[in-house]
Amino acid sequence: MTEGLRELVDLAAELGDAAAAPGPRSRVELDPEDVGRGLAQLVLTIVELLRQLMERQAIRRMESGTLTDEQEERLGLTFMRLAERMEELRSHFGLTPEDLNLDLGPLGRLM
């Protein structure tokens, strides 16, 4: 067995062990009675992850001086509005910020 394949097999075993381990886990709940909430949780988690990545990139660009004052102002306003809209959507679906921070097992928390 090649070294790369061995590593994949070991990782799969670790993931299986972590999934079977007892303890609280934050996962997307896809209850047949409330599929909309579970889908909203998944979509909002992805949006939040992308928002954080874009925000970090914007900060790097601001620190490097590649943005004009007008661009910095627009970015700040955009991120504030996005945060407000995310709060509205979380509230609408009864989700907390922690609900969007999924447990990825041995990889740790998503955010």
C-alpha positions as CSV (number, residue, x, y, z in Angstrom):
1,M,0.0,0.0,0.0
2,T,1.4,3.4,-0.9
3,E,2.1,6.0,1.8
4,G,-0.7,8.3,0.5
5,L,-3.3,5.5,0.5
6,R,-2.2,4.5,4.0
7,E,-2.7,8.1,5.2
8,L,-6.2,8.1,3.7
9,V,-7.1,4.8,5.4
10,D,-5.8,6.2,8.7
11,L,-7.8,9.4,8.3
12,A,-10.9,7.5,7.5
13,A,-10.4,5.3,10.6
14,E,-10.0,8.5,12.7
15,L,-13.1,10.0,11.3
16,G,-15.1,6.9,12.0
17,D,-13.8,6.7,15.6
18,A,-14.7,10.4,16.1
19,A,-18.2,9.9,14.8
20,A,-18.8,7.0,17.1
21,A,-17.4,8.8,20.2
22,P,-20.0,9.9,22.7
23,G,-20.4,13.5,23.6
24,P,-22.2,16.7,22.4
25,R,-21.8,17.5,18.7
26,S,-23.0,20.5,16.8
27,R,-24.4,19.2,13.5
28,V,-26.8,20.2,10.9
29,E,-30.2,18.9,12.0
30,L,-32.2,17.6,9.1
31,D,-35.5,16.8,10.9
32,P,-38.1,15.7,8.4
33,E,-40.6,17.9,10.2
34,D,-38.3,21.0,10.0
35,V,-36.2,20.5,6.9
36,G,-36.3,24.3,6.2
37,R,-34.4,25.1,9.5
38,G,-31.7,22.5,8.8
39,L,-31.3,23.7,5.2
40,A,-31.1,27.3,6.5
41,Q,-28.5,26.3,9.1
42,L,-26.3,24.7,6.3
43,V,-26.7,27.7,3.9
44,L,-26.0,30.3,6.6
45,T,-23.0,28.3,7.8
46,I,-21.5,28.4,4.3
47,V,-22.4,32.1,4.0
48,E,-20.8,32.9,7.4
49,L,-17.6,31.0,6.4
50,L,-17.4,32.9,3.1
51,R,-18.0,36.2,4.9
52,Q,-15.2,35.6,7.3
53,L,-12.8,34.7,4.5
54,M,-13.8,37.8,2.5
55,E,-13.4,40.0,5.6
56,R,-9.9,38.6,6.3
57,Q,-9.0,39.3,2.7
58,A,-10.3,42.9,2.9
59,I,-8.3,43.5,6.1
60,R,-5.2,42.3,4.4
61,R,-5.8,44.6,1.5
62,M,-6.4,47.5,3.8
63,E,-3.3,46.8,5.8
64,S,-1.2,46.6,2.6
65,G,-2.6,50.0,1.4
66,T,-4.1,48.7,-1.8
67,L,-7.5,50.2,-1.2
68,T,-8.7,53.8,-1.5
69,D,-10.5,55.4,1.4
70,E,-13.7,55.1,-0.6
71,Q,-13.2,51.4,-1.2
72,E,-12.5,50.8,2.5
73,E,-15.7,52.7,3.4
74,R,-17.8,50.7,1.0
75,L,-16.3,47.4,2.3
76,G,-17.0,48.4,5.9
77,L,-20.6,49.3,5.0
78,T,-21.1,46.1,3.1
79,F,-19.8,43.9,5.9
80,M,-22.0,45.7,8.4
81,R,-25.1,45.2,6.3
82,L,-24.2,41.6,5.7
83,A,-23.8,41.0,9.5
84,E,-27.2,42.7,10.1
85,R,-28.9,40.5,7.4
86,M,-27.3,37.3,8.8
87,E,-28.7,38.2,12.3
88,E,-32.1,38.7,10.8
89,L,-32.0,35.3,9.0
90,R,-30.6,33.5,12.1
91,S,-33.4,35.0,14.2
92,H,-36.0,34.1,11.6
93,F,-34.9,30.4,11.7
94,G,-34.3,30.3,15.4
95,L,-30.5,29.9,15.1
96,T,-27.7,31.2,17.2
97,P,-24.2,32.0,16.0
98,E,-23.0,28.8,17.7
99,D,-25.5,26.8,15.6
100,L,-23.4,27.8,12.5
101,N,-20.1,26.6,14.1
102,L,-20.3,23.0,13.1
103,D,-18.1,20.3,14.7
104,L,-15.9,18.6,12.1
105,G,-14.8,15.9,14.4
106,P,-11.0,15.5,14.5
107,L,-10.6,18.6,12.4
108,G,-12.2,20.7,15.1
109,R,-14.8,23.4,14.9
110,L,-15.6,25.0,11.5
111,M,-15.0,28.6,12.7
